[in-house]
Amino acid sequence: GRRRLVRHPLPNSLTPLIVAATLGLATAIIDGAGRGFLGLGPPDPRTPEWGTMLTDATKFLRIAPWLIFFPGLAIVISAIGFNLLGDAIRSALNPSSGRR
């Protein structure tokens, strides 16, 4: 009874949970940045947050357009990085992925 439960379903459920967690992190980063951009982020304006940085940088878009580039790039790189990490973990832990 209990041995079968621990031996088969538990190890087989860890891979999807790890992949879902990494994809969830990417979604959380994008959601948090979007809320910060819309002004729905942390109540303390001194809290560093990428969405708030984007909002603040839009005021200086004509003078210094590079200010909006770096927080946006950080959001994109981190979201894509977590997606790629989840994909790599899924491929590494999936025995039927067809790798040779």
Gaussian input, Z-matrix of N, CA and C with variables (Angstrom, degrees):
# hf/3-21g

backbone

0 1
 N
 C     1     B1
 C     2     B2     1     A1
 N     3     B3     2     A2     1     D1
 C     4     B4     3     A3     2     D2
 C     5     B5     4     A4     3     D3
 N     6     B6     5     A5     4     D4
 C     7     B7     6     A6     5     D5
 C     8     B8     7     A7     6     D6
 N     9     B9     8     A8     7     D7
 C    10    B10     9     A9     8     D8
 C    11    B11    10    A10     9     D9
 N    12    B12    11    A11    10    D10
 C    13    B13    12    A12    11    D11
 C    14    B14    13    A13    12    D12
 N    15    B15    14    A14    13    D13
 C    16    B16    15    A15    14    D14
 C    17    B17    16    A16    15    D15
 N    18    B18    17    A17    16    D16
 C    19    B19    18    A18    17    D17
 C    20    B20    19    A19    18    D18
 N    21    B21    20    A20    19    D19
 C    22    B22    21    A21    20    D20
 C    23    B23    22    A22    21    D21
 N    24    B24    23    A23    22    D22
 C    25    B25    24    A24    23    D23
 C    26    B26    25    A25    24    D24
 N    27    B27    26    A26    25    D25
 C    28    B28    27    A27    26    D26
 C    29    B29    28    A28    27    D27
 N    30    B30    29    A29    28    D28
 C    31    B31    30    A30    29    D29
 C    32    B32    31    A31    30    D30
 N    33    B33    32    A32    31    D31
 C    34    B34    33    A33    32    D32
 C    35    B35    34    A34    33    D33
 N    36    B36    35    A35    34    D34
 C    37    B37    36    A36    35    D35
 C    38    B38    37    A37    36    D36
 N    39    B39    38    A38    37    D37
 C    40    B40    39    A39    38    D38
 C    41    B41    40    A40    39    D39
 N    42    B42    41    A41    40    D40
 C    43    B43    42    A42    41    D41
 C    44    B44    43    A43    42    D42
 N    45    B45    44    A44    43    D43
 C    46    B46    45    A45    44    D44
 C    47    B47    46    A46    45    D45
 N    48    B48    47    A47    46    D46
 C    49    B49    48    A48    47    D47
 C    50    B50    49    A49    48    D48
 N    51    B51    50    A50    49    D49
 C    52    B52    51    A51    50    D50
 C    53    B53    52    A52    51    D51
 N    54    B54    53    A53    52    D52
 C    55    B55    54    A54    53    D53
 C    56    B56    55    A55    54    D54
 N    57    B57    56    A56    55    D55
 C    58    B58    57    A57    56    D56
 C    59    B59    58    A58    57    D57
 N    60    B60    59    A59    58    D58
 C    61    B61    60    A60    59    D59
 C    62    B62    61    A61    60    D60
 N    63    B63    62    A62    61    D61
 C    64    B64    63    A63    62    D62
 C    65    B65    64    A64    63    D63
 N    66    B66    65    A65    64    D64
 C    67    B67    66    A66    65    D65
 C    68    B68    67    A67    66    D66
 N    69    B69    68    A68    67    D67
 C    70    B70    69    A69    68    D68
 C    71    B71    70    A70    69    D69
 N    72    B72    71    A71    70    D70
 C    73    B73    72    A72    71    D71
 C    74    B74    73    A73    72    D72
 N    75    B75    74    A74    73    D73
 C    76    B76    75    A75    74    D74
 C    77    B77    76    A76    75    D75
 N    78    B78    77    A77    76    D76
 C    79    B79    78    A78    77    D77
 C    80    B80    79    A79    78    D78
 N    81    B81    80    A80    79    D79
 C    82    B82    81    A81    80    D80
 C    83    B83    82    A82    81    D81
 N    84    B84    83    A83    82    D82
 C    85    B85    84    A84    83    D83
 C    86    B86    85    A85    84    D84
 N    87    B87    86    A86    85    D85
 C    88    B88    87    A87    86    D86
 C    89    B89    88    A88    87    D87
 N    90    B90    89    A89    88    D88
 C    91    B91    90    A90    89    D89
 C    92    B92    91    A91    90    D90
 N    93    B93    92    A92    91    D91
 C    94    B94    93    A93    92    D92
 C    95    B95    94    A94    93    D93
 N    96    B96    95    A95    94    D94
 C    97    B97    96    A96    95    D95
 C    98    B98    97    A97    96    D96
 N    99    B99    98    A98    97    D97
 C   100   B100    99    A99    98    D98
 C   101   B101   100   A100    99    D99
 N   102   B102   101   A101   100   D100
 C   103   B103   102   A102   101   D101
 C   104   B104   103   A103   102   D102
 N   105   B105   104   A104   103   D103
 C   106   B106   105   A105   104   D104
 C   107   B107   106   A106   105   D105
 N   108   B108   107   A107   106   D106
 C   109   B109   108   A108   107   D107
 C   110   B110   109   A109   108   D108
 N   111   B111   110   A110   109   D109
 C   112   B112   111   A111   110   D110
 C   113   B113   112   A112   111   D111
 N   114   B114   113   A113   112   D112
 C   115   B115   114   A114   113   D113
 C   116   B116   115   A115   114   D114
 N   117   B117   116   A116   115   D115
 C   118   B118   117   A117   116   D116
 C   119   B119   118   A118   117   D117
 N   120   B120   119   A119   118   D118
 C   121   B121   120   A120   119   D119
 C   122   B122   121   A121   120   D120
 N   123   B123   122   A122   121   D121
 C   124   B124   123   A123   122   D122
 C   125   B125   124   A124   123   D123
 N   126   B126   125   A125   124   D124
 C   127   B127   126   A126   125   D125
 C   128   B128   127   A127   126   D126
 N   129   B129   128   A128   127   D127
 C   130   B130   129   A129   128   D128
 C   131   B131   130   A130   129   D129
 N   132   B132   131   A131   130   D130
 C   133   B133   132   A132   131   D131
 C   134   B134   133   A133   132   D132
 N   135   B135   134   A134   133   D133
 C   136   B136   135   A135   134   D134
 C   137   B137   136   A136   135   D135
 N   138   B138   137   A137   136   D136
 C   139   B139   138   A138   137   D137
 C   140   B140   139   A139   138   D138
 N   141   B141   140   A140   139   D139
 C   142   B142   141   A141   140   D140
 C   143   B143   142   A142   141   D141
 N   144   B144   143   A143   142   D142
 C   145   B145   144   A144   143   D143
 C   146   B146   145   A145   144   D144
 N   147   B147   146   A146   145   D145
 C   148   B148   147   A147   146   D146
 C   149   B149   148   A148   147   D147
 N   150   B150   149   A149   148   D148
 C   151   B151   150   A150   149   D149
 C   152   B152   151   A151   150   D150
 N   153   B153   152   A152   151   D151
 C   154   B154   153   A153   152   D152
 C   155   B155   154   A154   153   D153
 N   156   B156   155   A155   154   D154
 C   157   B157   156   A156   155   D155
 C   158   B158   157   A157   156   D156
 N   159   B159   158   A158   157   D157
 C   160   B160   159   A159   158   D158
 C   161   B161   160   A160   159   D159
 N   162   B162   161   A161   160   D160
 C   163   B163   162   A162   161   D161
 C   164   B164   163   A163   162   D162
 N   165   B165   164   A164   163   D163
 C   166   B166   165   A165   164   D164
 C   167   B167   166   A166   165   D165
 N   168   B168   167   A167   166   D166
 C   169   B169   168   A168   167   D167
 C   170   B170   169   A169   168   D168
 N   171   B171   170   A170   169   D169
 C   172   B172   171   A171   170   D170
 C   173   B173   172   A172   171   D171
 N   174   B174   173   A173   172   D172
 C   175   B175   174   A174   173   D173
 C   176   B176   175   A175   174   D174
 N   177   B177   176   A176   175   D175
 C   178   B178   177   A177   176   D176
 C   179   B179   178   A178   177   D177
 N   180   B180   179   A179   178   D178
 C   181   B181   180   A180   179   D179
 C   182   B182   181   A181   180   D180
 N   183   B183   182   A182   181   D181
 C   184   B184   183   A183   182   D182
 C   185   B185   184   A184   183   D183
 N   186   B186   185   A185   184   D184
 C   187   B187   186   A186   185   D185
 C   188   B188   187   A187   186   D186
 N   189   B189   188   A188   187   D187
 C   190   B190   189   A189   188   D188
 C   191   B191   190   A190   189   D189
 N   192   B192   191   A191   190   D190
 C   193   B193   192   A192   191   D191
 C   194   B194   193   A193   192   D192
 N   195   B195   194   A194   193   D193
 C   196   B196   195   A195   194   D194
 C   197   B197   196   A196   195   D195
 N   198   B198   197   A197   196   D196
 C   199   B199   198   A198   197   D197
 C   200   B200   199   A199   198   D198
 N   201   B201   200   A200   199   D199
 C   202   B202   201   A201   200   D200
 C   203   B203   202   A202   201   D201
 N   204   B204   203   A203   202   D202
 C   205   B205   204   A204   203   D203
 C   206   B206   205   A205   204   D204
 N   207   B207   206   A206   205   D205
 C   208   B208   207   A207   206   D206
 C   209   B209   208   A208   207   D207
 N   210   B210   209   A209   208   D208
 C   211   B211   210   A210   209   D209
 C   212   B212   211   A211   210   D210
 N   213   B213   212   A212   211   D211
 C   214   B214   213   A213   212   D212
 C   215   B215   214   A214   213   D213
 N   216   B216   215   A215   214   D214
 C   217   B217   216   A216   215   D215
 C   218   B218   217   A217   216   D216
 N   219   B219   218   A218   217   D217
 C   220   B220   219   A219   218   D218
 C   221   B221   220   A220   219   D219
 N   222   B222   221   A221   220   D220
 C   223   B223   222   A222   221   D221
 C   224   B224   223   A223   222   D222
 N   225   B225   224   A224   223   D223
 C   226   B226   225   A225   224   D224
 C   227   B227   226   A226   225   D225
 N   228   B228   227   A227   226   D226
 C   229   B229   228   A228   227   D227
 C   230   B230   229   A229   228   D228
 N   231   B231   230   A230   229   D229
 C   232   B232   231   A231   230   D230
 C   233   B233   232   A232   231   D231
 N   234   B234   233   A233   232   D232
 C   235   B235   234   A234   233   D233
 C   236   B236   235   A235   234   D234
 N   237   B237   236   A236   235   D235
 C   238   B238   237   A237   236   D236
 C   239   B239   238   A238   237   D237
 N   240   B240   239   A239   238   D238
 C   241   B241   240   A240   239   D239
 C   242   B242   241   A241   240   D240
 N   243   B243   242   A242   241   D241
 C   244   B244   243   A243   242   D242
 C   245   B245   244   A244   243   D243
 N   246   B246   245   A245   244   D244
 C   247   B247   246   A246   245   D245
 C   248   B248   247   A247   246   D246
 N   249   B249   248   A248   247   D247
 C   250   B250   249   A249   248   D248
 C   251   B251   250   A250   249   D249
 N   252   B252   251   A251   250   D250
 C   253   B253   252   A252   251   D251
 C   254   B254   253   A253   252   D252
 N   255   B255   254   A254   253   D253
 C   256   B256   255   A255   254   D254
 C   257   B257   256   A256   255   D255
 N   258   B258   257   A257   256   D256
 C   259   B259   258   A258   257   D257
 C   260   B260   259   A259   258   D258
 N   261   B261   260   A260   259   D259
 C   262   B262   261   A261   260   D260
 C   263   B263   262   A262   261   D261
 N   264   B264   263   A263   262   D262
 C   265   B265   264   A264   263   D263
 C   266   B266   265   A265   264   D264
 N   267   B267   266   A266   265   D265
 C   268   B268   267   A267   266   D266
 C   269   B269   268   A268   267   D267
 N   270   B270   269   A269   268   D268
 C   271   B271   270   A270   269   D269
 C   272   B272   271   A271   270   D270
 N   273   B273   272   A272   271   D271
 C   274   B274   273   A273   272   D272
 C   275   B275   274   A274   273   D273
 N   276   B276   275   A275   274   D274
 C   277   B277   276   A276   275   D275
 C   278   B278   277   A277   276   D276
 N   279   B279   278   A278   277   D277
 C   280   B280   279   A279   278   D278
 C   281   B281   280   A280   279   D279
 N   282   B282   281   A281   280   D280
 C   283   B283   282   A282   281   D281
 C   284   B284   283   A283   282   D282
 N   285   B285   284   A284   283   D283
 C   286   B286   285   A285   284   D284
 C   287   B287   286   A286   285   D285
 N   288   B288   287   A287   286   D286
 C   289   B289   288   A288   287   D287
 C   290   B290   289   A289   288   D288
 N   291   B291   290   A290   289   D289
 C   292   B292   291   A291   290   D290
 C   293   B293   292   A292   291   D291
 N   294   B294   293   A293   292   D292
 C   295   B295   294   A294   293   D293
 C   296   B296   295   A295   294   D294
 N   297   B297   296   A296   295   D295
 C   298   B298   297   A297   296   D296
 C   299   B299   298   A298   297   D297

   B1=1.4259
   B2=1.5195
   B3=1.3270
   B4=1.4598
   B5=1.5356
   B6=1.3131
   B7=1.4616
   B8=1.5319
   B9=1.3187
   B10=1.4614
   B11=1.5228
   B12=1.3014
   B13=1.4577
   B14=1.5268
   B15=1.3166
   B16=1.4585
   B17=1.5196
   B18=1.3101
   B19=1.4598
   B20=1.5283
   B21=1.3196
   B22=1.4666
   B23=1.5287
   B24=1.3086
   B25=1.4663
   B26=1.5301
   B27=1.3152
   B28=1.4540
   B29=1.5273
   B30=1.3283
   B31=1.4744
   B32=1.5291
   B33=1.3192
   B34=1.4594
   B35=1.5179
   B36=1.3089
   B37=1.4596
   B38=1.5214
   B39=1.3304
   B40=1.4563
   B41=1.5220
   B42=1.3122
   B43=1.4665
   B44=1.5228
   B45=1.3319
   B46=1.4723
   B47=1.5239
   B48=1.3233
   B49=1.4633
   B50=1.5243
   B51=1.3272
   B52=1.4639
   B53=1.5240
   B54=1.3153
   B55=1.4637
   B56=1.5247
   B57=1.3207
   B58=1.4667
   B59=1.5211
   B60=1.3249
   B61=1.4641
   B62=1.5233
   B63=1.3360
   B64=1.4630
   B65=1.5301
   B66=1.3277
   B67=1.4552
   B68=1.5246
   B69=1.3285
   B70=1.4544
   B71=1.5220
   B72=1.3412
   B73=1.4620
   B74=1.5216
   B75=1.3231
   B76=1.4668
   B77=1.5280
   B78=1.3142
   B79=1.4627
   B80=1.5240
   B81=1.3246
   B82=1.4618
   B83=1.5259
   B84=1.3139
   B85=1.4664
   B86=1.5221
   B87=1.3185
   B88=1.4626
   B89=1.5263
   B90=1.3285
   B91=1.4600
   B92=1.5241
   B93=1.3208
   B94=1.4634
   B95=1.5177
   B96=1.3220
   B97=1.4648
   B98=1.5303
   B99=1.3171
   B100=1.4656
   B101=1.5191
   B102=1.3223
   B103=1.4707
   B104=1.5209
   B105=1.3246
   B106=1.4599
   B107=1.5149
   B108=1.3160
   B109=1.4627
   B110=1.5210
   B111=1.3190
   B112=1.4697
   B113=1.5276
   B114=1.3195
   B115=1.4528
   B116=1.5146
   B117=1.3152
   B118=1.4580
   B119=1.5275
   B120=1.3152
   B121=1.4509
   B122=1.5097
   B123=1.3318
   B124=1.4587
   B125=1.5264
   B126=1.3298
   B127=1.4624
   B128=1.5312
   B129=1.3218
   B130=1.4600
   B131=1.5253
   B132=1.3344
   B133=1.4740
   B134=1.5277
   B135=1.3161
   B136=1.4647
   B137=1.5194
   B138=1.3315
   B139=1.4598
   B140=1.5276
   B141=1.3344
   B142=1.4723
   B143=1.5298
   B144=1.3121
   B145=1.4661
   B146=1.5177
   B147=1.3229
   B148=1.4630
   B149=1.5188
   B150=1.3098
   B151=1.4635
   B152=1.5143
   B153=1.3258
   B154=1.4652
   B155=1.5194
   B156=1.3326
   B157=1.4629
   B158=1.5262
   B159=1.3368
   B160=1.4678
   B161=1.5276
   B162=1.3208
   B163=1.4685
   B164=1.5203
   B165=1.3337
   B166=1.4667
   B167=1.5250
   B168=1.3167
   B169=1.4653
   B170=1.5258
   B171=1.3281
   B172=1.4732
   B173=1.5267
   B174=1.3248
   B175=1.4664
   B176=1.5243
   B177=1.3212
   B178=1.4615
   B179=1.5206
   B180=1.3262
   B181=1.4640
   B182=1.5240
   B183=1.3126
   B184=1.4706
   B185=1.5252
   B186=1.3101
   B187=1.4684
   B188=1.5298
   B189=1.3402
   B190=1.4651
   B191=1.5277
   B192=1.3295
   B193=1.4744
   B194=1.5228
   B195=1.3235
   B196=1.4683
   B197=1.5265
   B198=1.3236
   B199=1.4611
   B200=1.5244
   B201=1.3211
   B202=1.4658
   B203=1.5272
   B204=1.3164
   B205=1.4563
   B206=1.5310
   B207=1.3223
   B208=1.4629
   B209=1.5291
   B210=1.3336
   B211=1.4757
   B212=1.5295
   B213=1.3336
   B214=1.4690
   B215=1.5170
   B216=1.3128
   B217=1.4644
   B218=1.5249
   B219=1.3224
   B220=1.4648
   B221=1.5224
   B222=1.3232
   B223=1.4663
   B224=1.5289
   B225=1.3168
   B226=1.4664
   B227=1.5264
   B228=1.3276
   B229=1.4664
   B230=1.5224
   B231=1.3236
   B232=1.4630
   B233=1.5235
   B234=1.3228
   B235=1.4708
   B236=1.5299
   B237=1.3210
   B238=1.4644
   B239=1.5259
   B240=1.3259
   B241=1.4588
   B242=1.5198
   B243=1.3268
   B244=1.4618
   B245=1.5222
   B246=1.3290
   B247=1.4680
   B248=1.5240
   B249=1.3270
   B250=1.4623
   B251=1.5237
   B252=1.3268
   B253=1.4582
   B254=1.5261
   B255=1.3250
   B256=1.4669
   B257=1.5113
   B258=1.3246
   B259=1.4637
   B260=1.5229
   B261=1.3335
   B262=1.4629
   B263=1.5260
   B264=1.3233
   B265=1.4659
   B266=1.5203
   B267=1.3283
   B268=1.4700
   B269=1.5211
   B270=1.3196
   B271=1.4662
   B272=1.5311
   B273=1.3228
   B274=1.4636
   B275=1.5345
   B276=1.2933
   B277=1.4568
   B278=1.5389
   B279=1.3147
   B280=1.4589
   B281=1.5268
   B282=1.3062
   B283=1.4659
   B284=1.5302
   B285=1.2992
   B286=1.4675
   B287=1.5072
   B288=1.3448
   B289=1.4666
   B290=1.5205
   B291=1.3362
   B292=1.4466
   B293=1.5088
   B294=1.3232
   B295=1.4674
   B296=1.5276
   B297=1.3230
   B298=1.4684
   B299=1.4811
   A1=111.96
   A2=116.86
   A3=121.21
   A4=111.20
   A5=116.85
   A6=120.24
   A7=110.94
   A8=117.15
   A9=120.54
   A10=111.23
   A11=115.94
   A12=120.08
   A13=111.42
   A14=116.60
   A15=120.48
   A16=111.11
   A17=117.66
   A18=120.54
   A19=113.55
   A20=119.11
   A21=120.19
   A22=114.33
   A23=120.45
   A24=119.16
   A25=114.06
   A26=117.87
   A27=119.56
   A28=112.71
   A29=120.68
   A30=118.96
   A31=113.03
   A32=117.40
   A33=119.94
   A34=112.63
   A35=117.95
   A36=119.91
   A37=112.42
   A38=118.34
   A39=119.95
   A40=112.94
   A41=118.52
   A42=121.22
   A43=111.90
   A44=120.04
   A45=118.41
   A46=112.85
   A47=118.08
   A48=119.91
   A49=111.71
   A50=117.29
   A51=120.91
   A52=110.42
   A53=117.15
   A54=121.04
   A55=110.35
   A56=117.48
   A57=120.52
   A58=111.18
   A59=117.30
   A60=120.46
   A61=111.39
   A62=117.92
   A63=119.51
   A64=111.00
   A65=117.53
   A66=119.64
   A67=111.10
   A68=116.47
   A69=120.64
   A70=112.46
   A71=116.41
   A72=119.69
   A73=111.63
   A74=116.79
   A75=120.05
   A76=110.46
   A77=116.92
   A78=120.40
   A79=110.93
   A80=117.25
   A81=120.92
   A82=111.43
   A83=117.29
   A84=120.62
   A85=110.22
   A86=116.58
   A87=120.45
   A88=110.90
   A89=117.82
   A90=121.08
   A91=111.42
   A92=116.51
   A93=120.05
   A94=112.20
   A95=116.55
   A96=119.87
   A97=110.59
   A98=116.69
   A99=119.53
   A100=111.98
   A101=116.65
   A102=119.39
   A103=111.04
   A104=116.70
   A105=119.88
   A106=111.57
   A107=116.93
   A108=120.83
   A109=111.34
   A110=116.21
   A111=120.41
   A112=112.70
   A113=117.02
   A114=120.27
   A115=113.52
   A116=117.47
   A117=121.60
   A118=111.84
   A119=116.73
   A120=121.57
   A121=112.45
   A122=117.20
   A123=121.12
   A124=111.28
   A125=117.16
   A126=119.37
   A127=113.30
   A128=118.05
   A129=120.87
   A130=109.35
   A131=118.77
   A132=119.89
   A133=113.43
   A134=118.26
   A135=120.22
   A136=112.62
   A137=117.74
   A138=121.27
   A139=109.00
   A140=117.71
   A141=118.93
   A142=110.31
   A143=115.41
   A144=120.80
   A145=107.53
   A146=117.50
   A147=120.91
   A148=112.94
   A149=118.41
   A150=120.21
   A151=112.16
   A152=117.19
   A153=120.86
   A154=110.34
   A155=116.52
   A156=119.63
   A157=110.58
   A158=116.79
   A159=119.95
   A160=111.14
   A161=116.73
   A162=120.46
   A163=110.65
   A164=116.56
   A165=119.78
   A166=111.51
   A167=117.04
   A168=120.90
   A169=111.91
   A170=118.53
   A171=119.57
   A172=111.64
   A173=117.51
   A174=120.50
   A175=111.36
   A176=116.22
   A177=121.53
   A178=112.26
   A179=116.60
   A180=120.56
   A181=112.50
   A182=117.70
   A183=119.82
   A184=112.42
   A185=116.85
   A186=120.75
   A187=111.13
   A188=116.32
   A189=121.32
   A190=109.63
   A191=118.28
   A192=120.05
   A193=113.99
   A194=118.51
   A195=120.27
   A196=112.16
   A197=117.81
   A198=120.10
   A199=112.20
   A200=116.87
   A201=120.20
   A202=111.17
   A203=116.48
   A204=120.96
   A205=112.47
   A206=117.77
   A207=120.49
   A208=114.05
   A209=120.65
   A210=117.42
   A211=112.36
   A212=116.61
   A213=119.70
   A214=111.63
   A215=116.43
   A216=120.75
   A217=111.20
   A218=117.32
   A219=120.72
   A220=110.79
   A221=117.37
   A222=121.36
   A223=110.34
   A224=115.97
   A225=120.51
   A226=111.30
   A227=116.82
   A228=119.84
   A229=111.10
   A230=117.39
   A231=118.79
   A232=111.60
   A233=118.03
   A234=120.25
   A235=110.98
   A236=117.04
   A237=120.06
   A238=110.16
   A239=116.93
   A240=120.68
   A241=112.30
   A242=117.16
   A243=119.51
   A244=111.69
   A245=117.67
   A246=120.04
   A247=111.20
   A248=116.69
   A249=120.10
   A250=111.62
   A251=116.92
   A252=120.55
   A253=110.90
   A254=116.70
   A255=120.22
   A256=112.29
   A257=116.93
   A258=120.78
   A259=110.98
   A260=117.43
   A261=120.65
   A262=111.18
   A263=116.92
   A264=119.79
   A265=110.22
   A266=116.38
   A267=119.70
   A268=110.62
   A269=116.98
   A270=119.71
   A271=111.26
   A272=117.41
   A273=120.30
   A274=111.35
   A275=117.84
   A276=120.53
   A277=113.94
   A278=116.64
   A279=120.47
   A280=108.52
   A281=118.95
   A282=120.74
   A283=113.23
   A284=118.68
   A285=120.95
   A286=111.90
   A287=117.85
   A288=120.04
   A289=112.78
   A290=118.21
   A291=121.33
   A292=113.73
   A293=118.35
   A294=120.75
   A295=109.00
   A296=115.27
   A297=119.37
   A298=110.83
   D1=-76.95
   D2=-173.38
   D3=-68.01
   D4=-34.41
   D5=-179.10
   D6=-65.15
   D7=-40.57
   D8=177.72
   D9=-64.80
   D10=-37.24
   D11=-179.80
   D12=-65.48
   D13=-39.52
   D14=-178.81
   D15=-79.89
   D16=-30.82
   D17=-173.64
   D18=-80.23
   D19=-33.90
   D20=-174.60
   D21=-108.66
   D22=-61.41
   D23=-175.08
   D24=-67.50
   D25=-37.57
   D26=-176.70
   D27=-63.45
   D28=-51.47
   D29=177.58
   D30=-63.97
   D31=-32.89
   D32=179.87
   D33=-74.27
   D34=-19.18
   D35=179.67
   D36=-91.41
   D37=-13.03
   D38=-178.68
   D39=-68.74
   D40=-39.96
   D41=-179.51
   D42=-60.11
   D43=-51.61
   D44=178.01
   D45=-62.63
   D46=-32.74
   D47=178.69
   D48=-67.69
   D49=-41.43
   D50=178.60
   D51=-65.56
   D52=-43.79
   D53=179.37
   D54=-64.34
   D55=-43.39
   D56=178.39
   D57=-62.82
   D58=-35.98
   D59=178.93
   D60=-66.25
   D61=-43.16
   D62=-179.80
   D63=-67.95
   D64=-39.34
   D65=177.31
   D66=-68.60
   D67=-33.28
   D68=176.14
   D69=-66.18
   D70=-34.55
   D71=176.40
   D72=-64.01
   D73=-42.57
   D74=177.98
   D75=-62.29
   D76=-41.87
   D77=178.43
   D78=-65.59
   D79=-39.53
   D80=179.34
   D81=-64.67
   D82=-37.10
   D83=178.28
   D84=-64.63
   D85=-46.62
   D86=-179.87
   D87=-66.42
   D88=-41.39
   D89=178.42
   D90=-63.69
   D91=-44.62
   D92=179.52
   D93=-63.48
   D94=-41.34
   D95=178.73
   D96=-66.88
   D97=-37.96
   D98=177.94
   D99=-65.60
   D100=-42.13
   D101=177.25
   D102=-64.25
   D103=-41.56
   D104=178.14
   D105=-63.68
   D106=-38.46
   D107=178.96
   D108=-65.14
   D109=-36.24
   D110=179.78
   D111=-81.98
   D112=-3.31
   D113=179.78
   D114=88.85
   D115=12.99
   D116=-179.17
   D117=-104.00
   D118=19.50
   D119=-177.87
   D120=-83.45
   D121=-150.47
   D122=-178.75
   D123=-62.10
   D124=144.31
   D125=-177.52
   D126=-70.05
   D127=-27.12
   D128=179.36
   D129=-80.92
   D130=117.31
   D131=-177.19
   D132=-67.77
   D133=-13.67
   D134=179.05
   D135=-84.13
   D136=-4.24
   D137=179.73
   D138=-72.67
   D139=121.40
   D140=179.00
   D141=-71.51
   D142=125.31
   D143=-177.42
   D144=-152.57
   D145=136.14
   D146=-172.99
   D147=-62.34
   D148=-39.42
   D149=179.51
   D150=-64.44
   D151=-40.22
   D152=177.70
   D153=-67.94
   D154=-36.10
   D155=176.72
   D156=-62.53
   D157=-39.20
   D158=177.31
   D159=-64.20
   D160=-42.41
   D161=178.73
   D162=-62.41
   D163=-45.05
   D164=179.54
   D165=-65.14
   D166=-34.76
   D167=-177.83
   D168=-72.48
   D169=-24.70
   D170=-179.59
   D171=-66.25
   D172=-22.10
   D173=177.35
   D174=-67.85
   D175=-27.39
   D176=-176.86
   D177=-111.08
   D178=25.67
   D179=-174.17
   D180=-62.93
   D181=-38.93
   D182=-179.44
   D183=-74.68
   D184=-33.17
   D185=-176.35
   D186=-83.96
   D187=-46.42
   D188=-175.10
   D189=-136.69
   D190=79.78
   D191=-176.79
   D192=-66.43
   D193=-18.60
   D194=179.79
   D195=-69.82
   D196=-17.25
   D197=179.16
   D198=-64.90
   D199=-29.70
   D200=179.00
   D201=-84.95
   D202=-19.90
   D203=-176.28
   D204=-69.44
   D205=-44.60
   D206=-172.26
   D207=-71.02
   D208=-45.07
   D209=175.16
   D210=-64.39
   D211=-37.23
   D212=177.26
   D213=-64.47
   D214=-40.69
   D215=177.54
   D216=-65.13
   D217=-38.52
   D218=178.22
   D219=-63.65
   D220=-40.27
   D221=178.24
   D222=-63.82
   D223=-47.18
   D224=-177.91
   D225=-64.59
   D226=-46.35
   D227=-177.82
   D228=-64.30
   D229=-42.37
   D230=-179.02
   D231=-68.88
   D232=-40.29
   D233=179.15
   D234=-65.98
   D235=-45.80
   D236=178.72
   D237=-65.98
   D238=-37.73
   D239=178.82
   D240=-60.98
   D241=-45.13
   D242=178.20
   D243=-67.32
   D244=-36.07
   D245=176.01
   D246=-64.06
   D247=-43.90
   D248=178.36
   D249=-66.36
   D250=-36.87
   D251=176.78
   D252=-62.44
   D253=-45.07
   D254=177.35
   D255=-62.43
   D256=-40.01
   D257=178.39
   D258=-66.45
   D259=-40.34
   D260=179.25
   D261=-66.97
   D262=-40.49
   D263=178.14
   D264=-64.59
   D265=-41.59
   D266=178.68
   D267=-62.21
   D268=-43.21
   D269=-179.62
   D270=-67.98
   D271=-37.05
   D272=-177.68
   D273=-72.75
   D274=-33.64
   D275=-175.19
   D276=-96.53
   D277=-3.66
   D278=-179.10
   D279=-93.62
   D280=108.61
   D281=-177.38
   D282=-69.46
   D283=-21.12
   D284=-178.58
   D285=-101.23
   D286=27.40
   D287=-177.80
   D288=-76.40
   D289=-11.44
   D290=176.72
   D291=85.48
   D292=14.87
   D293=176.98
   D294=-73.92
   D295=147.14
   D296=179.94
   D297=-123.41

